[in-house]
Amino acid sequence: MFDVGASELLLIVIVAIVVIGPKDLPRALRMAGQWIAKIRRVSGHFRSGIETMIREAELADMEQKWREQNEAIMKAHPTASDGDVPAASAEAGLPPPAETPPVQNQKSETVEPQLPLSSS
């Protein structure tokens, strides 16, 4: 953020010692650190709030686009009613599905599973 070299930092320390004095310098540095921490917290909170607002706005835009695309797709491909040919087979040029006759009088043999016998 700030590009402070060694010589500039030394100059700041010397001016601080002369202006504030060596007795009150630790208290002044502590207070400056608390202010900097408070500023960082506030700026972090502000930044996260702005990012949340941006995300919500982008999400709303995406939902609107998806809604519009969904409506366009639904208008282009209407669903079939009960007696009609399904839309997918009509578009593909496929014949309607043939009805299969019901199966009557077939014998079904049920086979019981056999468990292995254990010899004791």
C-alpha positions in Angstrom: 0.0 0.0 0.0 2.6 2.6 1.1 6.1 2.3 -0.2 8.2 3.5 2.7 12.0 2.9 2.5 14.4 2.5 5.3 15.6 6.1 5.2 12.1 7.5 5.2 11.1 5.2 8.1 14.2 6.4 10.1 13.2 10.0 9.4 9.6 9.3 10.7 11.0 7.7 13.9 13.3 10.7 14.6 10.5 13.2 14.1 8.2 11.2 16.3 10.7 11.0 19.1 11.4 14.8 18.9 7.7 15.8 18.6 6.0 13.2 21.0 9.0 12.5 23.2 10.5 9.2 24.3 8.2 9.0 27.3 4.9 9.1 25.5 6.0 7.4 22.3 4.9 3.8 23.3 1.4 5.0 24.2 1.2 7.0 20.9 2.2 4.0 18.9 -0.3 1.8 20.7 -3.0 4.3 20.0 -2.0 4.5 16.4 -2.1 0.7 16.1 -5.6 0.6 17.6 -6.8 3.3 15.2 -5.3 1.4 12.2 -6.9 -1.9 13.4 -10.3 -0.1 13.7 -9.9 1.4 10.2 -9.1 -2.0 8.8 -12.1 -3.6 10.5 -14.5 -0.9 9.2 -13.0 -1.1 5.7 -13.3 -4.9 5.7 -16.9 -4.7 6.8 -17.7 -2.1 4.1 -15.9 -4.2 1.5 -17.7 -7.4 2.4 -21.1 -5.5 2.3 -20.3 -4.1 -1.2 -19.2 -7.6 -2.4 -22.4 -9.1 -1.1 -24.5 -6.5 -2.9 -22.6 -7.1 -6.1 -23.1 -10.9 -5.8 -26.8 -10.4 -5.2 -27.2 -8.1 -8.2 -25.3 -10.6 -10.4 -27.4 -13.4 -9.2 -30.6 -11.5 -9.9 -29.4 -10.7 -13.4 -28.5 -14.4 -14.0 -31.9 -15.5 -12.7 -33.6 -13.0 -15.1 -31.6 -14.3 -18.0 -32.4 -17.9 -17.1 -36.1 -17.1 -16.8 -36.1 -15.4 -20.3 -34.2 -18.4 -21.8 -36.6 -20.8 -20.2 -39.6 -19.0 -21.5 -38.1 -18.9 -25.0 -37.4 -22.7 -24.9 -40.9 -23.4 -23.6 -42.4 -21.3 -26.4 -40.3 -23.1 -29.0 -40.9 -26.6 -27.7 -44.5 -26.7 -26.2 -45.4 -29.8 -24.2 -47.8 -32.3 -25.8 -51.3 -32.9 -24.4 -52.4 -36.4 -23.3 -53.7 -37.7 -26.7 -51.0 -36.1 -28.9 -47.7 -37.4 -30.1 -44.9 -36.4 -27.7 -43.1 -33.3 -28.8 -39.7 -34.9 -28.9 -40.7 -37.7 -31.3 -42.7 -35.3 -33.5 -39.7 -33.0 -33.9 -37.4 -35.9 -34.6 -39.7 -37.3 -37.3 -40.2 -40.5 -35.3 -43.5 -42.4 -35.6 -45.7 -42.3 -32.6 -45.1 -45.1 -30.1 -47.0 -48.3 -31.0 -49.3 -49.8 -28.4 -48.4 -53.3 -27.3 -51.2 -55.8 -26.8 -51.7 -56.9 -23.2 -50.1 -60.2 -22.3 -52.6 -63.0 -21.4 -52.5 -66.4 -19.9 -48.8 -66.8 -19.6 -47.6 -69.4 -17.2 -44.9 -68.2 -14.9 -42.9 -70.6 -12.9 -41.6 -69.3 -9.6 -38.5 -71.0 -8.5 -37.8 -70.9 -4.8 -34.2 -70.2 -4.0 -32.4 -73.1 -2.3 -30.1 -72.5 0.6 -27.0 -74.7 0.8 -27.2 -77.4 3.4 -24.6 -77.3 6.0 -23.3 -80.6 7.3 -22.7 -80.7 11.1 
